Amino acid sequence: MSELPAPARSVTRSVAIDRPAAEVHAFLADAANWPQWAVVNVLSAEPGSDPGWWQIDTPAGPGGDPHPRRRGDGRRRPRVPRPG
């Protein structure tokens, strides 16, 4: 039986935000704002060439992230794979 790797170090911090929860959620969910609050993991975030995709630059290199579109009721729209 093999040993499991040691868990990564984790630091938890808390802050008080004097804003309505919906406003905070909207800010955090907007990929354009990720470099402002995910300062260790996201160096920059730009809209990608495909709708709904973001080009993300991280310390480990570039990557892409599908940013879910939201319906009018706030729920995520399902992602449908493109044919081909």
C-alpha positions as CSV (number, residue, x, y, z in Angstrom):
1,M,0.0,0.0,0.0
2,S,1.5,3.4,-1.0
3,E,1.5,6.4,1.2
4,L,-0.6,9.4,0.3
5,P,1.4,12.6,-0.5
6,A,1.4,15.2,2.3
7,P,-1.4,17.8,1.9
8,A,-0.4,21.2,0.6
9,R,0.0,24.0,3.1
10,S,-3.1,26.1,3.5
11,V,-3.7,29.5,4.9
12,T,-7.1,30.8,5.7
13,R,-7.8,34.5,6.2
14,S,-11.0,36.4,6.6
15,V,-12.1,39.9,5.8
16,A,-15.3,41.9,6.4
17,I,-16.8,43.3,3.2
18,D,-19.3,46.1,3.8
19,R,-21.4,45.3,0.6
20,P,-24.5,43.3,-0.1
21,A,-23.8,39.6,-0.8
22,A,-25.1,39.8,-4.4
23,E,-22.7,42.7,-5.2
24,V,-19.8,40.7,-3.7
25,H,-20.7,37.6,-5.6
26,A,-21.0,39.5,-8.9
27,F,-17.6,41.0,-8.4
28,L,-15.9,37.7,-7.5
29,A,-17.7,35.8,-10.4
30,D,-16.6,38.3,-13.0
31,A,-13.4,36.8,-14.5
32,A,-12.1,40.3,-15.3
33,N,-11.8,40.9,-11.6
34,W,-9.9,37.7,-10.8
35,P,-6.4,39.4,-10.9
36,Q,-7.6,41.8,-8.2
37,W,-8.5,39.2,-5.6
38,A,-6.8,35.9,-6.7
39,V,-3.4,37.7,-6.7
40,V,-1.4,34.5,-6.1
41,N,-3.0,32.4,-8.8
42,V,-4.1,34.9,-11.6
43,L,-1.7,37.4,-13.0
44,S,-4.1,38.6,-15.8
45,A,-7.5,37.7,-17.3
46,E,-8.6,38.7,-20.8
47,P,-11.6,37.7,-22.8
48,G,-10.6,34.9,-25.1
49,S,-11.4,34.5,-28.8
50,D,-14.3,32.1,-28.2
51,P,-17.4,33.6,-26.4
52,G,-17.4,32.7,-22.8
53,W,-13.7,31.7,-22.6
54,W,-11.0,33.7,-20.8
55,Q,-7.3,33.7,-21.4
56,I,-5.8,33.4,-17.9
57,D,-2.1,34.0,-17.2
58,T,-0.9,32.3,-14.0
59,P,2.5,31.9,-12.4
60,A,2.6,28.4,-13.9
61,G,1.9,29.8,-17.4
62,P,-1.0,30.7,-19.7
63,G,-4.3,28.8,-19.7
64,G,-7.9,29.1,-20.6
65,D,-11.0,29.1,-18.5
66,P,-14.7,28.7,-19.5
67,H,-16.5,31.5,-17.7
68,P,-20.1,30.3,-17.4
69,R,-22.8,32.5,-18.9
70,R,-25.7,33.2,-16.6
71,R,-29.3,33.1,-17.3
72,G,-31.6,35.9,-16.2
73,D,-32.5,34.0,-13.0
74,G,-28.8,33.8,-12.0
75,R,-28.4,30.1,-12.7
76,R,-25.6,28.9,-15.0
77,R,-26.4,28.1,-18.6
78,P,-25.4,24.5,-19.5
79,R,-22.3,24.2,-21.7
80,V,-23.1,22.4,-24.9
81,P,-20.1,20.9,-26.7
82,R,-19.6,22.2,-30.2
83,P,-19.9,19.6,-33.0
84,G,-16.8,18.6,-34.8
